[in-house]
Amino acid sequence: MIIPLSKNEIGPMREACKVAAQVLDRTAKFVEAGMTTYDIDNFARKVMEELGAESTCYNYRYGKLVFPGYICISVNEEVIHGIGTMRRTIRPGDIVSLDVVVRHKGFVGDNTRTVLVEPVAEPVRKLCEVTEGALYAGIAAAKRGNRVGDISHAIEQFIKPHGYGIVREFTGHGVGRSMHEEPQVPNYGKPHKGEKLRPGMTLAIEPMINMGTHLIDIAEDGWTVLTRDRKPAAHAEHTILITEDEPEILTVL
């Protein structure tokens, strides 16, 4: 059973999400052509330390794998879970998804932004705009009394007319004291299905959209998710709070 946050827990959860938003915003503004993804990861680490937060990605374990980065940095054909490395340099025309998840005073804030390194081709720019729009379509459906499927359906319906591939193996999720909690929030699905949304629930809603096929591959590092056709992908995410009224976006400045 999913237990919503209590009134006493919502305050520190808001604070953790504000910190996550600060780290993401400052890191996004830092990105420019010529730097490596390792430079970006190291910058994000320093901002977290300055704000008294820790990365929930660093040393995250999945089976025998241990994630070595402080944030996920995914470039162009990398959908999610890219690892900062000195071997990848940012170039003009790239898009760079920054997935920042921090723990602060026992709670977790999770958010993602896809940064455009100009000049970006118009089809790629449109992909990013649609991904952002899909995020807000999903958030709008995250109202008390609705169900998780209503969020998923709203995202899918926003994307469908554009013909993009919707990643199916990875989803949004509950978030609070841990990075990944129930329920899972897919980016496709039927309305009126799934967990009922109740005040105090906190969810990470995160469309992951591919320009071409929805099919993916996993890189040799065991973490980085790639589009199978190696066309670009975009990712956008906010942590939200279900309230008695409209959903509250927690990962905003």
C-alpha positions as CSV (number, residue, x, y, z in Angstrom):
1,M,0.0,0.0,0.0
2,I,1.2,3.5,-0.9
3,I,1.3,5.8,2.2
4,P,1.1,9.5,1.3
5,L,3.4,11.9,3.1
6,S,2.1,13.4,6.3
7,K,1.8,17.2,6.8
8,N,5.1,17.2,8.8
9,E,6.9,15.4,6.0
10,I,5.7,17.6,3.1
11,G,7.8,20.6,4.3
12,P,11.2,18.8,4.2
13,M,10.1,17.1,0.9
14,R,9.5,20.6,-0.6
15,E,12.9,21.7,0.7
16,A,14.7,18.7,-0.9
17,C,13.0,19.3,-4.2
18,K,14.0,23.0,-4.1
19,V,17.6,21.9,-3.6
20,A,17.3,19.5,-6.6
21,A,15.9,22.3,-8.7
22,Q,18.8,24.6,-7.8
23,V,21.4,21.9,-8.7
24,L,19.7,21.3,-12.0
25,D,19.3,24.9,-12.9
26,R,22.8,25.8,-12.1
27,T,24.2,22.8,-13.9
28,A,22.1,23.4,-17.0
29,K,23.4,27.0,-17.2
30,F,27.0,25.6,-16.9
31,V,26.7,23.4,-19.9
32,E,28.5,24.6,-23.1
33,A,30.3,23.3,-26.1
34,G,33.9,22.2,-25.5
35,M,33.5,20.7,-22.0
36,T,33.3,17.0,-21.2
37,T,30.4,15.3,-19.6
38,Y,32.8,14.6,-16.7
39,D,33.2,18.4,-16.2
40,I,29.4,18.7,-16.0
41,D,29.1,15.8,-13.4
42,N,31.9,17.3,-11.3
43,F,30.2,20.7,-11.4
44,A,26.9,19.2,-10.2
45,R,28.8,17.4,-7.4
46,K,30.2,20.7,-6.1
47,V,26.8,22.4,-6.2
48,M,25.3,19.6,-4.2
49,E,28.1,19.8,-1.6
50,E,27.6,23.6,-1.4
51,L,23.8,23.1,-0.7
52,G,24.3,20.4,1.9
53,A,22.8,17.6,-0.3
54,E,24.1,14.3,-1.5
55,S,23.6,12.5,-4.8
56,T,21.2,9.5,-4.7
57,C,22.7,8.4,-8.1
58,Y,26.3,8.1,-6.9
59,N,27.1,4.5,-5.9
60,Y,23.5,3.5,-6.6
61,R,23.4,-0.3,-7.0
62,Y,21.5,-2.3,-9.5
63,G,22.4,-6.0,-9.1
64,K,26.2,-6.1,-9.5
65,L,26.4,-2.7,-11.1
66,V,27.3,0.5,-9.2
67,F,26.6,3.9,-10.8
68,P,29.8,6.0,-10.7
69,G,28.3,9.4,-11.5
70,Y,26.7,12.1,-9.4
71,I,24.0,12.9,-12.0
72,C,22.9,11.2,-15.2
73,I,24.1,13.0,-18.3
74,S,22.7,11.7,-21.6
75,V,23.7,13.2,-24.9
76,N,21.8,12.9,-28.2
77,E,21.0,9.2,-28.8
78,E,21.5,8.5,-25.1
79,V,18.0,8.3,-23.6
80,I,18.8,8.1,-19.8
81,H,21.4,7.0,-17.3
82,G,24.4,8.4,-19.2
83,I,27.6,8.5,-17.1
84,G,29.9,11.6,-17.1
85,T,33.2,10.8,-18.8
86,M,36.2,12.7,-20.1
87,R,35.8,10.8,-23.4
88,R,32.7,12.6,-24.4
89,T,32.9,16.3,-25.3
90,I,29.8,18.5,-25.8
91,R,29.5,19.9,-29.3
92,P,27.4,22.6,-30.9
93,G,24.0,21.0,-31.9
94,D,24.0,18.5,-29.1
95,I,21.1,18.0,-26.7
96,V,22.1,17.1,-23.1
97,S,19.6,15.6,-20.7
98,L,20.6,16.3,-17.1
99,D,18.8,14.0,-14.5
100,V,19.5,15.4,-11.0
101,V,18.4,13.4,-7.9
102,V,19.4,14.6,-4.5
103,R,18.8,13.6,-0.9
104,H,18.4,16.4,1.6
105,K,17.4,16.0,5.2
106,G,16.1,12.5,4.6
107,F,14.0,13.3,1.5
108,V,14.6,13.0,-2.2
109,G,14.0,15.5,-5.0
110,D,14.2,14.3,-8.6
111,N,14.1,16.4,-11.8
112,T,15.4,16.5,-15.4
113,R,16.0,19.0,-18.1
114,T,17.2,18.6,-21.7
115,V,19.6,21.4,-22.5
116,L,20.0,22.6,-26.1
117,V,23.6,23.5,-27.1
118,E,23.0,25.9,-30.0
119,P,22.7,25.8,-32.9
120,V,20.3,22.9,-32.7
121,A,18.5,21.4,-35.7
122,E,14.8,22.3,-35.8
123,P,13.5,18.7,-35.7
124,V,15.6,18.1,-32.6
125,R,14.3,21.3,-31.0
126,K,10.7,20.2,-31.7
127,L,11.4,16.8,-30.1
128,C,12.5,18.7,-26.9
129,E,9.5,21.0,-27.0
130,V,7.1,18.1,-27.3
131,T,8.8,16.2,-24.5
132,E,8.4,19.3,-22.2
133,G,4.8,19.7,-23.3
134,A,4.1,16.0,-22.6
135,L,5.5,16.5,-19.1
136,Y,3.0,19.3,-18.3
137,A,0.1,17.4,-19.9
138,G,0.9,14.6,-17.5
139,I,1.1,17.0,-14.5
140,A,-2.2,18.5,-15.4
141,A,-3.8,15.1,-15.1
142,A,-2.3,14.4,-11.7
143,K,-5.3,15.5,-9.7
144,R,-6.9,14.1,-6.5
145,G,-9.3,11.3,-7.5
146,N,-7.7,10.6,-10.8
147,R,-5.6,7.5,-11.3
148,V,-2.0,6.9,-12.4
149,G,-3.4,5.7,-15.8
150,D,-4.8,9.2,-16.4
151,I,-1.3,10.7,-16.1
152,S,0.1,8.0,-18.5
153,H,-2.8,8.5,-21.0
154,A,-2.4,12.3,-21.0
155,I,1.3,12.0,-21.8
156,E,0.7,9.4,-24.6
157,Q,-2.0,11.4,-26.2
158,F,0.1,14.5,-26.2
159,I,3.0,12.7,-28.0
160,K,1.0,10.5,-30.3
161,P,0.2,13.1,-33.1
162,H,4.0,13.7,-33.5
163,G,4.9,10.1,-34.2
164,Y,7.7,9.9,-31.7
165,G,8.7,6.7,-29.9
166,I,7.7,6.4,-26.2
167,V,10.2,4.5,-24.1
168,R,8.4,1.6,-22.4
169,E,11.0,-0.1,-20.3
170,F,11.5,2.9,-18.0
171,T,8.8,5.0,-16.2
172,G,8.1,7.7,-13.8
173,H,7.6,6.6,-10.2
174,G,6.8,7.6,-6.7
175,V,9.5,9.4,-4.8
176,G,9.9,10.5,-1.2
177,R,12.3,9.0,1.3
178,S,13.7,6.8,-1.5
179,M,14.5,7.6,-5.1
180,H,12.3,4.9,-6.5
181,E,9.0,4.1,-4.8
182,E,5.6,2.9,-5.9
183,P,3.6,3.5,-8.0
184,Q,5.3,3.3,-11.4
185,V,4.0,6.0,-13.8
186,P,4.4,4.8,-17.4
187,N,4.3,7.4,-20.2
188,Y,1.6,5.4,-22.0
189,G,-1.6,3.7,-20.9
190,K,-5.3,3.7,-20.4
191,P,-7.2,6.3,-18.4
192,H,-9.0,5.4,-15.2
193,K,-6.5,2.5,-14.4
194,G,-4.0,2.1,-11.7
195,E,-3.4,3.6,-8.3
196,K,-5.9,6.3,-7.2
197,L,-4.2,9.6,-6.6
198,R,-4.5,10.9,-3.0
199,P,-3.3,14.1,-1.4
200,G,0.2,13.7,0.0
201,M,1.4,11.4,-2.7
202,T,4.6,12.6,-4.4
203,L,5.4,11.5,-7.9
204,A,8.3,11.9,-10.4
205,I,6.6,12.3,-13.8
206,E,9.2,12.0,-16.6
207,P,8.5,11.5,-20.3
208,M,11.3,9.8,-22.2
209,I,10.8,10.4,-25.9
210,N,12.7,9.1,-29.0
211,M,12.7,10.8,-32.3
212,G,12.4,7.5,-34.1
213,T,11.6,4.0,-32.8
214,H,10.6,3.4,-29.1
215,L,13.1,0.5,-29.0
216,I,16.2,0.8,-26.9
217,D,19.6,-0.8,-26.3
218,I,21.8,-0.8,-23.2
219,A,25.4,0.3,-23.7
220,E,28.4,-1.9,-22.6
221,D,28.7,0.1,-19.4
222,G,25.4,-1.6,-18.3
223,W,23.7,1.7,-17.5
224,T,23.4,4.0,-20.5
225,V,20.2,3.6,-22.4
226,L,20.5,4.2,-26.2
227,T,17.9,4.6,-28.9
228,R,18.1,1.5,-31.1
229,D,18.2,3.6,-34.3
230,R,20.6,6.0,-32.7
231,K,18.3,9.0,-33.3
232,P,18.1,11.7,-30.6
233,A,16.0,11.3,-27.5
234,A,14.8,13.9,-25.0
235,H,13.8,13.6,-21.3
236,A,12.0,16.0,-19.0
237,E,10.9,15.5,-15.3
238,H,9.4,17.2,-12.3
239,T,8.6,15.9,-8.8
240,I,5.0,16.8,-8.0
241,L,2.7,16.7,-4.9
242,I,-0.9,15.6,-5.2
243,T,-3.0,18.1,-3.2
244,E,-6.7,18.7,-2.5
245,D,-6.7,21.0,-5.5
246,E,-4.3,21.3,-8.4
247,P,-1.0,19.4,-8.4
248,E,2.0,21.2,-7.0
249,I,5.3,21.2,-8.9
250,L,7.9,20.8,-6.2
251,T,11.1,21.0,-8.3
252,V,10.8,24.7,-9.3
253,L,12.8,27.6,-8.0
